């Protein structure tokens, strides 16, 4: 008699977990989010809503 794995054995086989790597991040000299970017996104969203609501 051969030892054939059953469906449950195949379904729940242990999987090797990936090693946890520690990321080293540097602090930014300037913030990513600025007032100009916020204003740009605000105008973009306003324009997008106007175009999609009223047409081009």
C-alpha positions in Angstrom: 0.0 0.0 0.0 1.4 3.4 -0.9 1.2 6.5 1.2 -0.7 8.8 -1.1 -1.6 12.1 0.4 -5.2 12.8 0.9 -6.9 16.0 -0.2 -6.8 17.4 3.4 -3.1 16.7 3.6 -2.5 18.5 0.3 -4.7 21.4 1.2 -3.2 22.1 4.6 0.5 21.5 3.9 2.7 23.7 6.0 4.2 26.6 4.1 7.5 28.0 4.9 7.0 31.6 6.1 9.2 34.3 4.5 11.9 35.8 6.6 11.1 39.1 8.1 13.5 41.8 6.8 13.8 45.0 8.6 13.6 48.0 6.4 15.9 50.9 7.0 14.2 54.2 6.2 15.9 57.6 6.2 14.0 60.6 7.5 13.0 63.0 4.8 14.5 66.5 4.7 11.3 68.0 3.4 7.7 66.8 4.0 6.1 65.1 1.1 2.7 66.7 1.5 2.8 70.4 1.0 0.2 73.1 0.6 0.8 73.4 -3.1 0.2 69.7 -3.6 -3.0 69.9 -1.5 -4.2 72.9 -3.5 -3.5 71.1 -6.8 -5.4 68.0 -5.7 -8.3 70.1 -4.5 -8.5 71.9 -7.8 -8.1 68.6 -9.7 -11.0 67.0 -7.8 -13.2 70.0 -8.2 -12.6 70.0 -12.0 -13.1 66.3 -12.2 -16.5 66.5 -10.5 -17.5 69.4 -12.7 -16.6 67.6 -15.9 -18.2 64.3 -14.8 -21.4 66.0 -13.6 -21.9 68.6 -16.3 -19.9 67.1 -19.3 -16.9 68.4 -21.0 
